[in-house]
Amino acid sequence: MKTILKKNPFCGFDLLRYEGRIIVVIMALLFFVPLVISDKAIVNVMTLVLLYIVLVSSLNVVNGYSGQFNVGQAGFYCIGAYTAAILSTRFGWSFWILLPVSGIAAALVSLLLSIPTAKLKGMYFTIVTLGFSEIVRQLCLNWTSLTRGPRGISGIPSPGFFGISYSRNAFFYYVLFVITVVMLFCTNRVLKSRIGRAWRSIREDDAAAASLGVQVARYKMLNFAYSAFWAGVAGCVYVFFQRFVSPDSFTLDESFNILAMNVIGGQGTLLGPIVGSITINLITEMFRSALQYRMLLYSALIIIMMWIRPQGLVGSINRKAPETEEKTEMKKGGVIDGSAS
Amino acid sequence: MLLEQLINGLGQGMIYALMSIGYALIFGVVGLVTFAHGDVIVLGAFAAFYSFTFLNANLFVAVLSGFIVSGTMGFVIHRVCYNRFFSSPRQIPLICTIGMGMFLRNLIQIASGTEAKPIPNPLGTGSIVLGNIRITYMQIFIFAVVVGMSVVLTLFLGHTRMGLSLKSVSMDKTASALVGINTKRATTIGNMIGCSLAGVAGVLLGMYYGMITPMMGGNIGMKAFCCAVLGGMSNIWGAAVGGILIGVFENLGIMVFSAGMRDTVSFLFLILVLLIKPEGLFARRSR
């Protein structure tokens, strides 16, 4: 990796030295967006940027810090969204209760999924998360009595706040802003605690971590659940923001989208997801007029980013990339077995 | 009914087997997972579609065009996604293949439009009836092509200089380089062969379904990945068996559930197998 990086002029600068300060500055700037800009469309886009910051950061907790490779984050996002949509339209639960409830629902499902995944490593873990996200989407598509299938759930009430109901965009912007700040704060605290150190030790070498007394399976479960919780919360906000939910929003491409933002921003850093979400969303928004060529540009952008700055926009050369020994072993691949066995 | 679904499942499983053989070959030789496989498969199907419509081609030419176009794409994918990333963290080439897959999908969509394209079936709808089982010509053709290609692949891997070098690269790249194997060339060729097989699988799949759309790549690629994992990732015969098993279970599963639950059935099956054997069915003991 280093040899590629040395040849590459774009890899010189290291933002991580000032990570904390940069996060504070970016969040402070984001705070003023709806106050300065009154254009509804732009505030909408910025709301989505914040939503993706939460989603990408939640994925980053798994991919960046415990070294597993989850590609099915849209599954948890979907669970959170549908929990919120169903409970609010059928039982009239309020937005504020549903925020933690949908997070907890997603976390519970992730614990369930941990039963098969706790034993799995590398690509096997990846395929299960991928399959899980697809299973969730197909359940939403086919369980018509509960989810209304492909037509989706509409008519989601706008959340009230002390008796006044808000539907203005700035409202959602600030709700998401607060959630983002809380999430970044919590994640930062968790990562600096015993739990975060355990996660990183699993990332570096799970056998060594286990020999030092880290209960690997338990901490992996916790890691997965923590990540799923925030994805669920993001799902809840998304539903109330769009006031409509259908399985189309949670396809594989959505998972890949979240993953791409994470890698482009920089895995294993707090700042990476923020930068990734802002960059990708703003660039794709800028090319909205390019219509069908937009996705072409987006995919080309992903590849170009990997060519010129593979460690992500804010990733550093000096930090050890999240790669465990088990993964290097996978890199060698296996023996192709041509003989019938 | 049950027997008929079993035969359908076998037919579909054969196509899955070809897809996942390609996948396992790529994983074995290159050592990296690809998420562009589904779109390479669809590319093969579209190559066949265009050769049918513009060249009035016969079956052989259609399959050949799928083979060649996808193989060429394999070369491009290798250059873009793998070549410079062999020593970097694994998620980098993986993200590149995701980008490549999206690029291909959207390129096909722009070139051909979003609507589903019909693929003619030159074999007609004839079938052989054995007792109360009906086997269509299409299924026999699929069977013949898949078995034929697997046999050729096995002979290639076991008995030619190039095939042996692919095998050795899949065991250990550094050691292969030390004994004078051009590992870059070997990985390029391995990737191209894997993609060509995918292209042929795409042609067969298109003819089997009768319809192709540019967007079907994501799902199919996942299916190929799924079958390869089930068989133990780099084991080619394991992948073939995995493909057939998934095909059969899917078709039995949609008898019980609705047809929309097709993918759910195959993924649940995979997760259940991984619960019992976390390294797939036919994984080699790790050395």
Interface residues (C-beta under 8 A of the other chain):
Chain A: M1 T3 I4 N63 F69 I115 P116 K119 L120 K121 M123 Y124 T126 I127 V128 L130 G131 F132 E134 I135 Q138 L139 L141 N142 T251 L252 D253 F256 L259 A260 V263 Q267 Q292 Y293 M295 L296 Y298 S299 A300 L301 I302 I303 M306 W307 P310 A321 P322 E323 K327 E329 M330 K331 K332 G333 G334 V335 I336 D337 G338 S339 A340 S341
Chain B: A24 L25 F27 G28 V29 V30 G31 L32 V33 F35 V80 C81 R84 F85 S87 S88 P89 R90 Q91 I92 P93 L94 I95 C96 I98 G99 M100 G101 M102 F103 N106 L107 Q109 I110 L153 T154 L157 G158 G163 L166 K167 S170 M171 D172 K173 G218 N219 M222 F225 C226 V229 G232 M233 S234 N235 I236 W237 G238 F257 S258 G260 M261 D263 T264 F267 L268 L270 I271 L274 L275 P278 E279 G280 F282 A283 R284 S286
